[in-house]
Amino acid sequence: MNISVVIPLLNEQESLTELHDWIVRVMLSNQFSYEIIFIDDGSTDNSWEIISTLASQDIHVKGIQFLKNFGKSQALHAGFEKAQGEVVITMDADLQDNPDEIPELYHMIKTEGFDLVSGWKKKRYDSVISKNLPSKLFNWAARKTSGVKLNDFNCGLKAYKLEVVKNIDVNGEMHRYIPVLSKNAGFSNIGEKVVQHQARKYGVTKFGIDRFVHGFLDLITIWFLSRFGKRPMHLFGALGFIMITIGFVFALYLGIDKLFLNQQGRLITERPQFYISLTTMIIGTQFFVAGFLGEIILRMKQDKKRYAIKAALNLN
């Protein structure tokens, strides 16, 4: 199979049939073998009924329905687990991503050898204040922190080699950082393509300004995990060593001063250096304990499902 199209969605009943027909036209005109995987992330409208109808009419359509809204990252993870195409295309269901971009994205993966190609919505039809400016700031911070030189991390239209999606773990709200996750997994040949962004035709956006706050917090998390996720003692142990060393130096100074230099001076417990020494050594010990606990948790953790599937269509 050439292409798997993975589409997470939430309450997009108006656009699903039009999106399906558009994708089918692109696939047939390019003679691609394909599958379309819709992941209904707990919609409360008729989205699942429409997906069911499409699946009954088209064997290429597959569907996954979550019991409730678990989030876009979990929806993508479920779609990636089921994808079988040589190239996996992700796109949003709101018709703002253009399916006509699929053939070139496919060829960039197959012919030019990219592991991942991310879309860049260079010209956007979103609100300048609530989306465009925060997005530019967010993308700048992501580039500086991750070292991945992309202009639009959060574009839903992306293409991947199949082995990429099978070897990354998309959880929480980390869908914004799939290129970073891919790089950390060893897939560093990451490209970018300017794609057409279309104005929303139906409904309203499901994301508010708070997603950028969450995005920056997730950026800190992914930076920490990429640096120390497999070796927490390297960070906490180093901090603990520094704090204990500071405490030991103050304690040594106090001891030498009291025993040899100023025997008639104030009691050690009356000097501020004593409390600095005591506090830093206690904090240093806590850092060491945190590092040990992190190592233990890392070795004991088990993979658990982060979502529950209510129904599935045309999936083996």
Beta strands, then each sheet from edge to edge (+ up, - down):
strand 1: 3-9
strand 2: 34-40
strand 3: 61-66
strand 4: 87-90
strand 5: 116-120
strand 6: 158-161
strand 7: 190-194
strand 8: 309-313
sheet 1: 7+ 5+ 6- 4+ 1+ 2+ 3+ 8-
end
